[in-house]
């Protein structure tokens, strides 16, 4: 991991560049299937299908770079539930699977129970960020926020999945601070790309008393998108 210099982070891409790498996604309104690590998942219409940025987190949960063993874990924006399933695989003590979309929470819980049964404990919660999440503190929180800076569509399902903007990240940090949700030695793992206000989100976190380190930096071939996986501590 490397120390973060906010000014060294890439600037947000132009509107044209953001639109080019976020085309319309009509498949969001269809039933789909997804496979990862030998697990099969069903995706009802509206449920987010993990992409490459999500898989950056998934791989590091599975190889224990992000250590969940014996720890309490919040999978924020859990979608179809891959993070929750991995958490059950690697021995998390308690798993809180959170999404604003009820269909996503239902799907995540069904996938988890089909693969792991009822152990370890899973708490599936429909919530706008932490609003309905029980008081912590929690040891690990992961989040791949839909923070794309440009609203590339008026489709509300696509907006919810991709284009809420930086406010979702700032609200995320505000709620953690206001409710003291992170354990003293707790860790947040946050994915942000320069399709979002990358510098602004990082700067806001620092202003709120967090410390950011870069766990992984991905420079995707074929475009100017850069993605950062941050480890965030207080």
MARBA-3410 file (N, C-alpha, C, O; in Angstrom, 1 decimal):
234
0.8,-1.2,0.0,0.0,0.0,0.0,0.9,1.2,0.0,2.0,1.2,0.6 ~ 0.4,2.3,-0.7,1.2,3.5,-0.8,0.4,4.7,-0.2,-0.8,4.7,-0.2 ~ 1.1,5.6,0.4,0.5,6.8,1.0,-0.1,7.6,-0.2,0.3,7.6,-1.3 ~ -1.2,8.3,0.2,-2.0,9.0,-0.8,-1.6,10.5,-0.9,-1.6,11.2,0.1 ~ -1.3,11.0,-2.1,-1.2,12.4,-2.4,-2.4,12.8,-3.2,-2.5,12.4,-4.4
-3.3,13.6,-2.7,-4.6,13.8,-3.4,-4.3,14.5,-4.7,-5.0,14.2,-5.7 ~ -3.4,15.4,-4.7,-3.1,16.2,-6.0,-2.5,15.3,-7.1,-2.5,15.6,-8.2 ~ -2.0,14.1,-6.7,-1.4,13.2,-7.7,-2.5,12.3,-8.3,-2.2,11.7,-9.3 ~ -3.7,12.4,-7.7,-4.8,11.6,-8.3,-5.2,12.2,-9.7,-5.1,13.4,-9.8 ~ -5.6,11.4,-10.6,-6.0,12.0,-11.9,-7.3,12.8,-11.8,-8.2,12.5,-11.0
-7.4,13.8,-12.6,-8.6,14.7,-12.7,-9.7,13.9,-13.2,-9.6,12.9,-13.9 ~ -10.9,14.3,-12.9,-12.1,13.7,-13.5,-12.1,13.8,-15.0,-11.8,14.9,-15.5 ~ -12.5,12.8,-15.6,-12.6,12.8,-17.1,-13.7,13.8,-17.6,-14.5,14.2,-16.8 ~ -13.5,14.1,-18.8,-14.5,15.0,-19.4,-15.9,14.3,-19.6,-16.0,13.1,-19.5 ~ -16.9,15.2,-19.8,-18.3,14.6,-19.9,-18.3,13.6,-21.1,-18.9,12.6,-21.0
-17.6,14.0,-22.2,-17.6,13.1,-23.4,-17.0,11.8,-23.1,-17.4,10.7,-23.5 ~ -15.8,11.8,-22.3,-15.1,10.6,-22.0,-16.0,9.7,-21.1,-16.0,8.5,-21.2 ~ -16.6,10.4,-20.1,-17.5,9.6,-19.1,-18.6,8.9,-19.9,-18.9,7.8,-19.6 ~ -19.2,9.7,-20.8,-20.3,9.1,-21.6,-19.9,7.9,-22.4,-20.6,6.9,-22.6 ~ -18.6,8.0,-23.0,-18.1,7.0,-23.9,-17.9,5.7,-23.2,-18.1,4.6,-23.7
-17.5,5.7,-21.9,-17.2,4.5,-21.2,-18.4,4.0,-20.3,-18.3,3.0,-19.6 ~ -19.5,4.8,-20.4,-20.7,4.4,-19.6,-21.9,4.4,-20.6,-22.8,5.2,-20.5 ~ -21.9,3.5,-21.6,-23.0,3.5,-22.5,-24.3,3.0,-21.9,-24.3,2.5,-20.8 ~ -25.5,3.2,-22.6,-26.8,2.8,-22.1,-26.7,1.3,-21.8,-26.0,0.5,-22.4 ~ -27.4,0.8,-20.7,-27.4,-0.6,-20.3,-28.8,-1.1,-20.2,-29.3,-1.3,-19.1
-29.4,-1.4,-21.4,-30.8,-2.0,-21.4,-30.8,-3.3,-20.7,-31.9,-3.7,-20.2 ~ -29.7,-4.0,-20.6,-29.7,-5.4,-20.0,-30.1,-5.3,-18.5,-30.5,-6.3,-17.9 ~ -29.9,-4.1,-17.9,-30.3,-4.0,-16.5,-31.8,-4.3,-16.2,-32.1,-4.7,-15.1 ~ -32.6,-4.2,-17.3,-34.0,-4.5,-17.1,-34.4,-5.9,-17.5,-35.6,-6.3,-17.7 ~ -33.4,-6.8,-17.6,-33.6,-8.2,-18.0,-33.1,-9.1,-16.9,-32.4,-8.7,-16.0
-33.6,-10.4,-17.0,-33.0,-11.4,-16.1,-31.7,-11.9,-16.7,-31.7,-12.2,-17.8 ~ -30.7,-11.9,-15.8,-29.4,-12.4,-16.2,-28.8,-13.4,-15.3,-29.4,-13.6,-14.2 ~ -27.7,-14.0,-15.7,-27.0,-14.9,-14.8,-25.5,-14.4,-14.7,-25.0,-13.8,-15.6 ~ -24.9,-14.8,-13.6,-23.5,-14.4,-13.4,-22.7,-15.5,-12.7,-23.3,-16.2,-11.8 ~ -21.5,-15.8,-13.1,-20.7,-16.8,-12.5,-19.4,-16.2,-12.1,-18.8,-15.3,-12.8
-18.9,-16.5,-10.9,-17.6,-16.1,-10.4,-17.1,-17.1,-9.4,-17.9,-17.5,-8.5 ~ -15.8,-17.5,-9.5,-15.2,-18.4,-8.5,-16.0,-19.7,-8.3,-16.0,-20.3,-7.3 ~ -16.6,-20.2,-9.4,-17.4,-21.4,-9.3,-18.8,-21.3,-8.7,-19.5,-22.3,-8.6 ~ -19.2,-20.1,-8.4,-20.5,-19.8,-7.8,-21.4,-19.3,-8.9,-21.0,-18.5,-9.8 ~ -22.7,-19.7,-8.9,-23.7,-19.2,-9.9,-24.6,-18.3,-9.2,-25.1,-18.5,-8.1
-25.0,-17.2,-9.9,-25.9,-16.2,-9.3,-26.9,-15.8,-10.4,-26.7,-15.8,-11.6 ~ -28.2,-15.7,-9.9,-29.3,-15.2,-10.7,-29.5,-13.7,-10.4,-29.5,-13.3,-9.3 ~ -29.7,-12.9,-11.5,-29.9,-11.5,-11.3,-31.3,-11.1,-11.8,-31.5,-11.1,-13.1 ~ -32.2,-10.8,-11.0,-33.5,-10.2,-11.4,-33.3,-8.9,-12.1,-32.2,-8.2,-11.9 ~ -34.3,-8.4,-12.8,-34.2,-7.1,-13.4,-33.9,-6.0,-12.4,-34.5,-6.0,-11.3
-32.9,-5.1,-12.7,-32.6,-4.0,-11.8,-31.4,-4.3,-10.9,-30.9,-3.3,-10.3 ~ -31.0,-5.5,-10.7,-29.9,-5.9,-9.8,-28.6,-5.7,-10.5,-28.4,-6.2,-11.7 ~ -27.7,-5.0,-9.9,-26.4,-4.7,-10.5,-25.6,-6.0,-10.7,-25.4,-6.8,-9.9 ~ -25.0,-6.1,-11.9,-24.1,-7.1,-12.3,-22.7,-6.6,-12.1,-22.3,-5.6,-12.7 ~ -21.8,-7.3,-11.3,-20.5,-6.9,-11.0,-19.7,-6.7,-12.3,-19.8,-7.5,-13.2
-18.9,-5.6,-12.4,-18.0,-5.4,-13.4,-16.5,-5.6,-12.9,-16.3,-6.1,-11.9 ~ -15.6,-5.0,-13.7,-14.2,-5.2,-13.4,-13.8,-4.5,-12.1,-13.0,-5.0,-11.3 ~ -14.4,-3.3,-11.8,-14.1,-2.7,-10.5,-14.6,-3.5,-9.3,-13.9,-3.5,-8.3 ~ -15.8,-4.0,-9.4,-16.3,-4.9,-8.3,-15.3,-6.1,-8.1,-15.1,-6.5,-7.0 ~ -14.9,-6.6,-9.2,-14.0,-7.8,-9.1,-12.7,-7.5,-8.5,-12.0,-8.4,-7.9
-12.2,-6.2,-8.5,-11.0,-5.8,-7.8,-11.2,-6.1,-6.3,-10.3,-6.5,-5.6 ~ -12.4,-5.7,-5.8,-12.7,-5.9,-4.4,-12.9,-7.4,-4.1,-12.4,-8.0,-3.1 ~ -13.6,-8.1,-5.0,-13.9,-9.5,-4.7,-12.7,-10.3,-4.6,-12.5,-11.2,-3.7 ~ -11.7,-10.1,-5.5,-10.5,-10.9,-5.5,-9.7,-10.7,-4.2,-9.1,-11.6,-3.7 ~ -9.7,-9.4,-3.7,-9.0,-9.1,-2.5,-9.7,-9.6,-1.2,-9.0,-9.8,-0.2
-11.0,-9.7,-1.3,-11.7,-10.4,-0.2,-11.4,-11.9,-0.1,-11.1,-12.5,0.9 ~ -11.4,-12.5,-1.3,-11.1,-14.0,-1.4,-9.7,-14.3,-1.0,-9.5,-15.4,-0.4 ~ -8.7,-13.5,-1.4,-7.3,-13.9,-1.1,-6.9,-13.3,0.2,-5.7,-13.5,0.6 ~ -7.8,-12.7,1.0,-7.6,-12.2,2.3,-6.7,-11.0,2.4,-6.2,-10.7,3.5 ~ -6.4,-10.3,1.3,-5.8,-9.0,1.3,-6.7,-8.1,2.2,-6.2,-7.3,3.0
-8.0,-8.2,2.0,-9.0,-7.6,2.9,-9.4,-8.7,3.9,-10.1,-9.6,3.5 ~ -8.9,-8.6,5.1,-9.1,-9.7,6.1,-10.4,-9.6,6.8,-10.7,-8.6,7.5 ~ -11.2,-10.6,6.6,-12.5,-10.7,7.3,-12.6,-11.7,8.3,-13.6,-11.8,9.1 ~ -11.7,-12.6,8.5,-11.7,-13.7,9.4,-12.0,-13.2,10.8,-11.2,-12.5,11.4 ~ -13.1,-13.7,11.4,-13.5,-13.4,12.8,-13.9,-11.9,13.0,-14.0,-11.5,14.1
-14.2,-11.2,11.9,-14.5,-9.8,12.0,-15.9,-9.5,11.6,-16.5,-10.3,10.8 ~ -16.5,-8.4,12.1,-17.8,-7.9,11.6,-17.6,-7.1,10.3,-16.7,-6.3,10.2 ~ -18.6,-7.4,9.4,-18.4,-6.9,8.0,-19.7,-6.3,7.5,-20.7,-6.9,7.6 ~ -19.6,-5.1,6.9,-20.7,-4.5,6.2,-20.3,-4.5,4.7,-19.4,-3.8,4.3 ~ -21.1,-5.2,3.9,-21.0,-5.1,2.4,-22.0,-4.0,1.9,-23.2,-4.3,1.7
-21.6,-2.8,1.8,-22.4,-1.7,1.4,-22.7,-1.7,-0.1,-21.7,-1.9,-0.9 ~ -23.9,-1.6,-0.5,-24.2,-1.8,-2.0,-24.0,-3.2,-2.4,-23.2,-3.4,-3.4 ~ -24.6,-4.1,-1.7,-24.2,-5.6,-1.9,-24.6,-6.1,-3.3,-24.0,-7.1,-3.7 ~ -25.6,-5.5,-3.9,-26.0,-6.0,-5.2,-26.5,-7.5,-5.1,-27.3,-7.8,-4.3 ~ -25.9,-8.3,-6.0,-26.4,-9.7,-6.0,-25.8,-10.6,-4.9,-26.2,-11.7,-4.7
-24.8,-10.0,-4.2,-24.3,-10.7,-3.0,-23.0,-11.4,-3.0,-22.7,-12.2,-2.2 ~ -22.2,-11.1,-4.0,-20.9,-11.8,-4.1,-20.0,-11.5,-2.9,-19.4,-12.4,-2.3 ~ -20.0,-10.3,-2.4,-19.2,-9.9,-1.2,-19.6,-10.7,0.0,-18.8,-11.2,0.8 ~ -21.0,-10.9,0.2,-21.5,-11.6,1.3,-21.1,-13.1,1.2,-20.7,-13.7,2.2 ~ -21.2,-13.7,0.0,-20.8,-15.1,-0.2,-19.3,-15.3,0.1,-19.0,-16.2,0.8
-18.5,-14.4,-0.3,-17.1,-14.5,0.0,-16.8,-14.4,1.5,-16.0,-15.1,2.0 ~ -17.5,-13.4,2.1,-17.4,-13.3,3.6,-17.7,-14.5,4.3,-17.0,-14.9,5.3 ~ -18.7,-15.2,3.9,-19.0,-16.5,4.5,-18.0,-17.6,4.2,-17.7,-18.4,5.1 ~ -17.3,-17.5,3.1,-16.3,-18.4,2.7,-15.0,-18.2,3.6,-14.4,-19.2,3.9 ~ -14.7,-17.0,3.9,-13.4,-16.7,4.6,-13.5,-16.5,6.1,-12.6,-16.2,6.7
-14.7,-16.7,6.6,-14.9,-16.8,8.1,-15.2,-15.5,8.8,-14.8,-15.3,9.9 ~ -15.9,-14.6,8.1,-16.4,-13.4,8.8,-17.3,-13.8,10.0,-18.1,-14.8,9.9 ~ -17.2,-13.0,11.1,-18.0,-13.4,12.3,-19.5,-13.0,12.1,-20.4,-13.7,12.5 ~ -19.7,-11.8,11.4,-21.0,-11.3,11.2,-21.0,-10.6,9.9,-20.0,-9.9,9.6 ~ -22.0,-10.7,9.0,-22.1,-10.1,7.7,-23.4,-9.3,7.6,-24.5,-9.9,7.8
-23.2,-8.0,7.3,-24.4,-7.2,7.1,-24.4,-6.8,5.6,-23.5,-6.1,5.1 ~ -25.4,-7.3,4.9,-25.5,-7.1,3.5,-26.5,-6.0,3.2,-27.7,-6.2,3.4 ~ -26.1,-4.9,2.7,-26.9,-3.6,2.6,-27.0,-3.2,1.1,-26.1,-3.2,0.4 ~ -28.3,-2.9,0.8,-28.5,-2.2,-0.5,-29.8,-1.4,-0.5,-30.7,-1.8,0.3 ~ -29.9,-0.4,-1.2,-31.1,0.4,-1.3,-32.2,-0.2,-2.1,-33.4,0.1,-1.9
-31.8,-1.2,-2.9,-32.8,-1.9,-3.7,-33.3,-3.2,-3.1,-32.5,-4.1,-2.8 ~ -34.5,-3.3,-2.8,-35.0,-4.5,-2.1,-34.8,-5.8,-2.9,-34.5,-6.8,-2.3 ~ -34.9,-5.8,-4.2,-34.6,-7.0,-5.0,-33.2,-7.4,-4.9,-32.9,-8.6,-4.9 ~ -32.3,-6.5,-4.8,-30.9,-6.9,-4.6,-30.6,-7.5,-3.2,-29.9,-8.5,-3.2 ~ -31.3,-7.0,-2.2,-31.1,-7.6,-0.9,-31.7,-9.0,-0.8,-31.1,-9.9,-0.3
-32.9,-9.2,-1.5,-33.5,-10.5,-1.5,-32.6,-11.5,-2.3,-32.4,-12.6,-1.8 ~ -32.0,-11.0,-3.4,-31.2,-11.9,-4.2,-29.9,-12.3,-3.4,-29.5,-13.4,-3.4 ~ -29.3,-11.3,-2.8,-28.1,-11.5,-2.0,-28.3,-12.5,-0.9,-27.5,-13.4,-0.7 ~ -29.4,-12.4,-0.2,-29.7,-13.3,0.9,-30.0,-14.7,0.4,-29.5,-15.7,1.0 ~ -30.6,-14.8,-0.8,-30.9,-16.1,-1.3,-29.7,-16.8,-1.8,-29.5,-18.0,-1.6
-28.8,-16.1,-2.4,-27.5,-16.7,-2.9,-26.7,-17.1,-1.7,-26.1,-18.2,-1.7 ~ -26.6,-16.3,-0.7,-25.8,-16.6,0.5,-26.3,-17.9,1.2,-25.6,-18.8,1.5 ~ -27.6,-18.0,1.3,-28.2,-19.2,2.1,-28.1,-20.4,1.2,-28.0,-21.5,1.8 ~ -28.2,-20.3,-0.1,-28.0,-21.5,-0.9,-26.6,-22.0,-0.8,-26.4,-23.2,-0.9 ~ -25.6,-21.1,-0.7,-24.2,-21.6,-0.7,-23.7,-21.9,0.7,-23.0,-22.8,0.9
-24.2,-21.1,1.7,-23.6,-21.3,3.1,-24.7,-21.7,4.1,-24.3,-22.0,5.2 ~ -25.9,-21.7,3.8,-26.9,-22.0,4.8,-27.1,-20.8,5.7,-27.0,-19.7,5.3 ~ -27.3,-21.0,7.0,-27.5,-20.0,7.9,-26.3,-19.6,8.8,-26.5,-18.9,9.8 ~ -25.2,-20.2,8.5,-24.0,-19.9,9.3,-22.8,-19.5,8.3,-22.6,-20.3,7.4 ~ -22.1,-18.4,8.6,-22.3,-17.5,9.7,-23.5,-16.6,9.6,-24.3,-16.7,8.6
-23.7,-15.8,10.6,-24.9,-14.9,10.7,-24.8,-13.9,9.5,-23.8,-13.3,9.3 ~ -26.0,-13.8,8.8,-26.1,-12.8,7.8,-27.3,-11.9,8.1,-28.4,-12.4,8.5 ~ -27.1,-10.6,8.0,-28.2,-9.6,8.2,-28.4,-8.9,6.9,-27.7,-8.0,6.6 ~ -29.4,-9.3,6.1,-29.8,-8.6,4.9,-30.6,-7.4,5.2,-31.7,-7.5,5.9 ~ -30.2,-6.2,4.8,-30.9,-5.0,5.2,-31.1,-4.1,3.9,-30.2,-3.8,3.2
-32.4,-3.7,3.7,-32.7,-2.6,2.7,-32.5,-1.3,3.4,-33.2,-1.0,4.4 ~ -31.6,-0.5,2.9,-31.2,0.8,3.5,-30.6,1.7,2.5,-29.9,1.3,1.7 ~ -30.9,3.0,2.7,-30.2,4.1,2.0,-28.9,4.3,2.8,-28.9,5.0,3.8 ~ -27.8,3.8,2.3,-26.5,3.8,3.0,-26.8,3.2,4.4,-27.4,2.1,4.5 ~ -26.4,3.9,5.5,-26.5,3.3,6.8,-27.8,3.6,7.6,-27.9,3.3,8.8
-28.7,4.2,6.9,-29.9,4.7,7.7,-30.6,3.6,8.5,-31.1,3.9,9.6 ~ -30.7,2.4,7.9,-31.4,1.3,8.6,-30.5,0.3,9.2,-30.9,-0.8,9.7 ~ -29.2,0.6,9.2,-28.2,-0.4,9.6,-28.0,-0.2,11.2,-27.9,0.9,11.6 ~ -28.0,-1.3,11.9,-27.9,-1.2,13.4,-26.6,-0.6,13.7,-25.6,-0.6,13.0 ~ -26.5,0.0,14.9,-25.3,0.6,15.4,-24.2,-0.4,15.5,-24.4,-1.6,15.7
-23.0,0.0,15.2,-21.8,-0.8,15.2,-21.2,-0.8,16.6,-21.9,-0.9,17.6 ~ -19.9,-0.8,16.6,-19.0,-0.5,15.4,-18.7,-1.8,14.6,-19.0,-2.9,15.1 ~ -18.2,-1.6,13.4,-17.9,-2.6,12.5,-16.5,-2.6,12.1,-15.8,-1.6,12.1 ~ -15.9,-3.8,11.9,-14.5,-3.9,11.7,-14.1,-3.6,10.2,-13.1,-3.0,10.0 ~ -14.9,-4.0,9.3,-14.6,-3.8,7.9,-15.9,-3.4,7.1,-16.9,-4.0,7.3
-15.7,-2.4,6.3,-16.8,-2.0,5.4,-16.2,-1.9,4.0,-15.2,-1.3,3.8 ~ -16.9,-2.4,3.0,-16.5,-2.2,1.6,-17.6,-1.5,0.9,-18.8,-1.6,1.2 ~ -17.2,-0.7,-0.1,-18.2,0.1,-0.9,-17.6,0.4,-2.3,-16.5,0.9,-2.4 ~ -18.4,0.1,-3.3,-18.0,0.5,-4.7,-19.2,1.4,-5.1,-20.1,1.0,-5.7 ~ -19.1,2.7,-4.8,-20.3,3.6,-4.9,-20.6,3.9,-6.4,-19.7,4.0,-7.2
-21.8,4.1,-6.7,-22.2,4.6,-8.0,-22.0,6.1,-8.2,-22.9,6.9,-8.3 ~ -20.7,6.5,-8.1,-20.4,7.9,-8.0,-20.0,8.5,-9.3,-19.4,9.6,-9.3 ~ -20.3,7.9,-10.5,-20.0,8.5,-11.8,-20.5,9.9,-11.8,-21.7,10.2,-11.4 ~ -19.7,10.9,-12.3,-20.0,12.3,-12.1,-21.0,12.8,-13.1,-21.7,13.8,-12.8 ~ -21.2,12.1,-14.2,-22.1,12.6,-15.2,-23.3,11.7,-15.3,-23.2,10.4,-15.4
-24.5,12.2,-15.2,-25.8,11.4,-15.4,-25.9,11.1,-16.9,-26.3,11.9,-17.7 ~ -25.5,9.9,-17.2,-25.4,9.5,-18.7,-26.7,9.0,-19.2,-26.8,8.7,-20.4 ~ -27.8,8.9,-18.4,-29.1,8.5,-18.8,-30.1,9.0,-17.8,-29.8,9.4,-16.7 ~ -31.4,9.0,-18.2,-32.5,9.3,-17.3,-33.2,8.1,-16.8,-34.1,8.2,-16.1 ~ -32.7,6.9,-17.1,-33.2,5.7,-16.6,-32.9,5.6,-15.1,-31.7,5.5,-14.8
-33.9,5.6,-14.3,-33.6,5.6,-12.8,-32.9,4.4,-12.3,-32.1,4.5,-11.4 ~ -33.1,3.3,-12.9,-32.4,2.1,-12.5,-30.9,2.2,-12.8,-30.1,1.9,-12.0 ~ -30.6,2.7,-14.0,-29.2,2.9,-14.4,-28.5,4.0,-13.5,-27.4,3.8,-13.1 ~ -29.3,5.0,-13.2,-28.7,6.1,-12.4,-28.4,5.5,-11.0,-27.3,5.8,-10.4 ~ -29.3,4.8,-10.4,-29.1,4.2,-9.1,-27.9,3.3,-9.1,-27.1,3.2,-8.1
-27.6,2.6,-10.2,-26.5,1.6,-10.2,-25.2,2.3,-10.5,-24.1,1.7,-10.2 ~ -25.2,3.4,-11.2,-23.9,4.0,-11.7,-23.7,5.5,-11.5,-22.6,5.9,-11.2 ~ -24.8,6.3,-11.5,-24.6,7.7,-11.7,-25.1,8.6,-10.6,-25.6,9.7,-10.9 ~ -25.1,8.2,-9.4,-25.6,9.1,-8.3,-24.7,10.3,-8.1,-25.2,11.4,-7.8 ~ -23.4,10.1,-8.3,-22.5,11.3,-8.2,-21.8,11.2,-6.8,-22.0,10.3,-6.0
-20.9,12.2,-6.6,-20.0,12.2,-5.4,-20.8,12.3,-4.1,-20.3,11.9,-3.1 ~ -22.1,12.8,-4.1,-22.8,12.9,-2.9,-23.0,11.6,-2.1,-23.1,11.6,-0.9 ~ -23.1,10.5,-2.9,-23.2,9.2,-2.2,-22.0,8.9,-1.4,-22.1,8.3,-0.3 ~ -20.8,9.3,-1.8,-19.6,9.0,-1.1,-19.5,9.9,0.1,-19.1,9.5,1.2 ~ -19.8,11.2,0.0,-19.8,12.1,1.1,-20.8,11.8,2.2,-20.5,11.9,3.3
-22.0,11.4,1.8,-23.0,10.9,2.7,-22.5,9.7,3.5,-22.8,9.5,4.7 ~ -21.9,8.8,2.8,-21.3,7.6,3.3,-20.4,7.9,4.5,-20.5,7.4,5.6 ~ -19.4,8.8,4.2,-18.5,9.2,5.3,-19.2,10.0,6.4,-18.9,9.8,7.6 ~ -20.1,10.9,6.1,-20.9,11.6,7.1,-21.6,10.7,8.1,-21.5,10.9,9.3 ~ -22.2,9.6,7.6,-22.9,8.7,8.4,-22.0,7.9,9.3,-22.3,7.6,10.5
-20.9,7.5,8.8,-19.9,6.8,9.6,-19.4,7.6,10.7,-19.3,7.1,11.9 ~ -19.1,8.9,10.4,-18.6,9.8,11.5,-19.7,10.1,12.5,-19.5,10.0,13.7 ~ -20.9,10.4,12.0,-22.0,10.8,12.9,-22.4,9.7,13.9,-22.7,10.0,15.0 ~ -22.3,8.5,13.4,-22.8,7.4,14.3,-21.6,6.5,14.8,-21.8,5.5,15.5 ~ -20.4,6.9,14.5,-19.2,6.2,15.0,-19.3,4.8,14.7,-19.2,3.9,15.5
-19.5,4.5,13.4,-19.8,3.1,12.9,-18.5,2.3,12.7,-18.6,1.0,12.6 ~ -17.4,2.9,12.6,-16.1,2.1,12.4,-15.4,1.8,13.7,-15.2,2.7,14.5 ~ -15.0,0.6,13.9,-14.3,0.2,15.1,-13.0,0.9,15.1,-12.5,1.4,14.1 ~ -12.4,1.1,16.3,-11.1,1.8,16.4,-10.0,1.3,15.5,-9.2,2.1,15.0 ~ -9.9,0.0,15.3,-8.9,-0.5,14.3,-9.6,-0.9,13.0,-9.1,-1.8,12.3
-10.8,-0.4,12.7,-11.5,-0.8,11.6,-11.0,-0.2,10.3,-10.2,0.7,10.3 ~ -11.5,-0.8,9.2,-11.0,-0.5,7.8,-12.2,-0.4,6.9,-13.1,-1.2,6.9 ~ -12.1,0.7,6.0,-13.0,0.8,4.9,-12.2,0.6,3.6,-11.1,1.1,3.5 ~ -12.8,-0.2,2.7,-12.2,-0.4,1.4,-13.2,0.2,0.4,-14.3,-0.3,0.2 ~ -12.7,1.3,-0.3,-13.5,2.1,-1.1,-13.0,2.1,-2.5,-11.8,2.3,-2.7
-13.8,1.8,-3.5,-13.4,1.9,-5.0,-13.9,3.2,-5.6,-15.1,3.5,-5.5 ~ -13.0,4.0,-6.2,-13.4,5.2,-6.9,-12.5,5.3,-8.2,-11.3,5.0,-8.1 ~ -13.2,5.7,-9.3,-12.5,5.9,-10.5,-12.5,7.4,-10.9,-13.3,8.2,-10.2 ~ -11.8,7.8,-11.9,-11.8,9.2,-12.3,-13.0,9.5,-13.3,-13.0,10.5,-13.9 ~ -13.9,8.6,-13.4,-15.2,8.9,-13.9,-16.1,9.6,-12.9,-17.1,10.2,-13.2
-15.6,9.6,-11.7,-16.2,10.4,-10.6,-15.3,11.5,-10.2,-14.2,11.7,-10.7 ~ -15.7,12.3,-9.2,-14.9,13.4,-8.7,-13.9,12.8,-7.7,-14.1,12.9,-6.5 ~ -12.9,12.1,-8.2,-12.0,11.3,-7.4,-11.3,12.2,-6.4,-11.2,11.8,-5.2 ~ -10.7,13.3,-6.9,-10.0,14.1,-5.9,-10.9,14.7,-4.9,-10.6,14.8,-3.7 ~ -12.1,15.1,-5.3,-13.0,15.7,-4.3,-13.5,14.7,-3.3,-13.6,15.1,-2.1
-13.7,13.5,-3.6,-14.1,12.4,-2.7,-13.0,12.2,-1.7,-13.2,12.1,-0.5 ~ -11.8,12.0,-2.2,-10.6,11.7,-1.4,-10.4,12.9,-0.4,-10.1,12.7,0.8 ~ -10.5,14.1,-0.9,-10.3,15.3,-0.1,-11.3,15.4,1.0,-11.0,15.8,2.1 ~ -12.6,15.1,0.7,-13.6,15.1,1.7,-13.4,14.1,2.8,-13.6,14.4,4.0 ~ -12.9,12.9,2.4,-12.6,11.9,3.4,-11.6,12.4,4.4,-11.7,12.2,5.6
-10.5,13.0,3.9,-9.4,13.5,4.7,-9.9,14.6,5.6,-9.6,14.6,6.8 ~ -10.8,15.5,5.1,-11.3,16.6,5.9,-12.2,16.0,7.1,-12.3,16.7,8.1 ~ -12.8,14.9,6.8,-13.6,14.3,7.9,-12.8,13.4,8.9,-13.4,12.8,9.7 ~ -11.5,13.4,8.7,-10.7,12.8,9.7,-10.2,11.4,9.3,-9.8,10.6,10.2 ~ -10.4,11.0,8.1,-9.9,9.7,7.6,-8.6,9.8,7.0,-8.1,10.8,6.5
-7.9,8.6,7.0,-6.6,8.5,6.3,-6.7,7.5,5.2,-7.3,6.4,5.4 ~ -6.2,7.9,4.0,-6.4,7.0,2.8,-5.0,6.5,2.4,-4.1,7.2,2.3 ~ -5.0,5.2,2.0,-3.9,4.6,1.4,-4.4,3.9,0.1,-5.5,3.4,0.1 ~ -3.5,3.8,-0.9,-3.9,3.1,-2.1,-3.5,1.7,-2.0,-2.3,1.3,-1.9 ~ -4.5,0.8,-2.0,-4.3,-0.7,-2.0,-4.0,-1.2,-3.4,-3.1,-2.0,-3.6
-4.7,-0.6,-4.4,-4.5,-1.0,-5.8,-4.9,0.1,-6.7,-5.9,0.8,-6.5 ~ -4.1,0.3,-7.8,-4.4,1.2,-8.9,-4.5,0.5,-10.2,-3.5,-0.2,-10.6 ~ -5.6,0.6,-10.9,-5.8,-0.1,-12.1,-5.9,1.0,-13.3,-6.8,1.8,-13.2 ~ -5.0,0.8,-14.3,-5.0,1.7,-15.4,-5.5,0.8,-16.6,-4.8,0.1,-17.2 ~ -6.8,1.0,-16.9,-7.4,0.1,-17.9,-7.0,0.4,-19.3,-6.8,1.5,-19.7
-6.7,-0.7,-20.1,-6.3,-0.5,-21.5,-7.5,0.0,-22.3,-8.6,-0.4,-22.1 ~ -7.2,0.9,-23.3,-8.2,1.3,-24.2,-8.9,2.6,-23.9,-9.6,3.1,-24.8 ~ -8.7,3.1,-22.7,-9.3,4.4,-22.4,-8.5,5.1,-21.3,-7.4,4.5,-20.9 ~ -8.9,6.2,-20.8,-8.2,7.0,-19.8,-8.7,6.8,-18.4,-8.4,7.6,-17.5 ~ -9.6,5.8,-18.2,-10.1,5.5,-16.9,-9.1,4.9,-15.9,-8.3,4.0,-16.3
-9.0,5.5,-14.8,-8.1,5.0,-13.7,-8.9,4.7,-12.5,-9.7,5.5,-12.1 ~ -8.7,3.5,-11.9,-9.5,3.1,-10.7,-8.6,2.9,-9.6,-7.5,2.3,-9.7 ~ -9.1,3.3,-8.4,-8.3,3.2,-7.2,-9.1,2.4,-6.1,-10.3,2.8,-5.9 ~ -8.4,1.5,-5.5,-9.0,0.8,-4.3,-8.3,1.4,-3.1,-7.1,1.2,-2.9 ~ -9.0,2.1,-2.3,-8.4,2.8,-1.1,-8.7,2.0,0.1,-9.8,1.4,0.3
-7.7,2.0,1.0,-7.9,1.5,2.4,-8.1,2.8,3.2,-7.2,3.7,3.2 ~ -9.2,2.9,3.9,-9.5,4.1,4.7,-9.6,3.8,6.1,-10.4,2.9,6.5 ~ -8.9,4.5,7.0,-8.9,4.3,8.4,-9.1,5.7,9.1,-9.0,6.7,8.5 ~ -9.4,5.6,10.4,-9.6,6.9,11.1,-8.5,7.0,12.1,-8.4,8.0,12.8
END
